[in-house]
C-alpha cells in the first residue's frame, strides 16, 4: 500500500511502505536525470551539425572574451609602463633598474623550479585534455574554429 488511503474507513491493519530517498539519491545521480543514463561523450547524443554549431558558438564566445580581456590587460600594462617612464624621466620617480633586473631573474629561477615540480600534474592534464578532444573531435574542431573567429572579431 501507499502512504495515502482513499477508503471510507480507516483500518488498524493497513501497512505502509517506507521509501528511503537517501538510497534512491545515491543510485540516481542528478546528472543521470539531466543528461540521461549513459552520459558519455557528446558525439553519441547530437548530430554532427549540432556539435559543430555548439562548439563554434562556445569557441567564438571564448575567443571574443579572450580578445577583449587581452586588449584590456595589454593596455593596462603598457599604460602603466608608459606612466612609469614619464614619471622617471620627469624626476618624480627614481627606478633602480639593476635591482629590477635582479628581482626578475630571481623570479625566473623560482618559476623554473616550480614548473619542474608541477610537471606530472601538467602531463596528466594534457593526457586528459587529449582524450577529451579525441572523444569529441567534432565539437573540439568547431570550438577551435569559433575561437579563432572570436579572436578576429
C-alpha positions in Angstrom: 0.0 0.0 0.0 1.0 3.6 -0.3 1.1 6.2 2.4 -2.3 7.5 1.5 -5.5 5.5 1.6 -8.7 6.7 0.0 -11.1 4.3 1.7 -14.2 5.2 3.6 -12.9 3.8 6.8 -9.5 3.6 8.5 -8.2 0.3 9.4 -5.6 -0.5 12.0 -4.1 -3.3 9.9 -3.1 -1.0 7.0 0.6 -1.4 6.1 2.6 1.4 4.7 5.7 1.3 2.5 8.6 3.5 3.6 10.6 5.0 0.8 14.3 5.6 1.6 15.1 8.7 -0.5 18.8 8.8 0.5 19.4 5.4 -1.1 17.5 6.4 -4.2 19.5 9.6 -4.5 22.8 7.7 -4.2 21.8 5.4 -7.1 20.2 8.1 -9.3 22.6 11.0 -9.6 21.2 14.3 -10.8 23.3 14.3 -13.9 21.7 11.0 -14.9 18.3 12.7 -14.8 19.6 15.7 -16.7 21.7 14.1 -19.3 20.3 10.6 -19.4 21.6 7.3 -18.1 24.6 6.9 -20.5 26.1 10.3 -20.2 29.2 9.7 -22.2 30.8 11.7 -25.0 28.8 14.4 -26.7 29.3 12.6 -30.0 26.7 10.0 -29.1 23.9 12.5 -28.3 23.8 15.1 -31.1 24.1 15.3 -34.9 27.4 16.5 -36.4 25.8 19.8 -37.4 24.6 20.5 -33.9 28.0 19.6 -32.5 29.8 22.0 -34.8 27.3 24.8 -34.0 27.7 24.2 -30.3 31.5 24.1 -30.5 31.6 27.1 -32.8 29.4 29.3 -30.6 31.2 28.4 -27.4 34.5 28.9 -29.2 33.5 32.3 -30.6 32.4 33.5 -27.2 35.6 32.3 -25.6 37.7 33.9 -28.3 35.8 37.2 -28.2 36.2 37.4 -24.4 39.9 36.4 -24.6 40.5 39.1 -27.2 38.8 41.8 -25.0 40.5 40.8 -21.8 43.8 40.6 -23.7 43.4 44.1 -25.0 42.5 45.4 -21.6 45.5 43.7 -20.0 47.9 44.9 -22.7 46.5 48.5 -22.3 46.9 48.4 -18.5 50.5 47.0 -18.6 51.6 49.3 -21.4 49.9 52.4 -19.9 51.5 51.6 -16.5 54.9 51.2 -18.1 54.4 54.5 -20.0 53.4 56.4 -16.9 56.4 54.9 -15.0 58.7 56.1 -17.8 57.2 59.6 -17.9 57.4 59.9 -14.1 61.0 58.6 -14.2 62.0 61.0 -17.0 60.4 64.0 -15.2 62.3 63.2 -12.0 59.3 62.2 -9.9 60.5 58.6 -9.5 63.9 57.1 -9.4 63.9 53.5 -10.7 66.8 51.1 -9.7 66.8 49.1 -13.0 69.7 46.8 -11.8 67.6 45.8 -8.8 64.5 45.2 -11.0 66.6 43.0 -13.3 68.0 41.1 -10.4 64.5 40.5 -9.0 63.2 39.4 -12.4 66.0 36.9 -12.8 65.3 35.6 -9.3 61.6 35.2 -10.1 62.5 33.3 -13.3 64.6 30.8 -11.3 61.7 30.2 -8.9 59.3 29.7 -11.8 61.6 27.1 -13.4 61.8 25.2 -10.1 58.0 25.2 -9.6 57.5 24.2 -13.3 59.7 21.2 -12.9 57.9 20.1 -9.7 54.4 20.5 -11.4 55.4 18.5 -14.5 53.5 15.3 -13.5 50.2 17.2 -12.9 50.6 19.1 -16.2 51.3 15.8 -18.1 48.1 14.3 -16.5 46.1 17.4 -17.5 47.4 17.2 -21.1 46.6 13.5 -21.3 43.0 14.1 -20.1 42.6 17.0 -22.5 43.9 15.0 -25.4 41.5 12.1 -24.5 38.5 14.5 -24.3 39.4 16.1 -27.7 39.7 12.6 -29.3 36.3 11.6 -27.9 34.6 14.9 -29.0 36.6 15.7 -32.2 33.7 17.4 -34.0 32.8 19.7 -31.0 36.5 20.4 -30.5 37.1 21.4 -34.1 34.1 23.6 -34.0 35.3 25.2 -30.8 38.8 25.9 -32.3 37.2 27.5 -35.4 34.9 29.6 -33.4 37.7 30.6 -31.0 39.8 31.8 -34.0 36.8 33.7 -35.4 36.2 35.3 -31.9 39.7 36.5 -31.8 39.4 38.0 -35.2 36.1 39.8 -34.3 
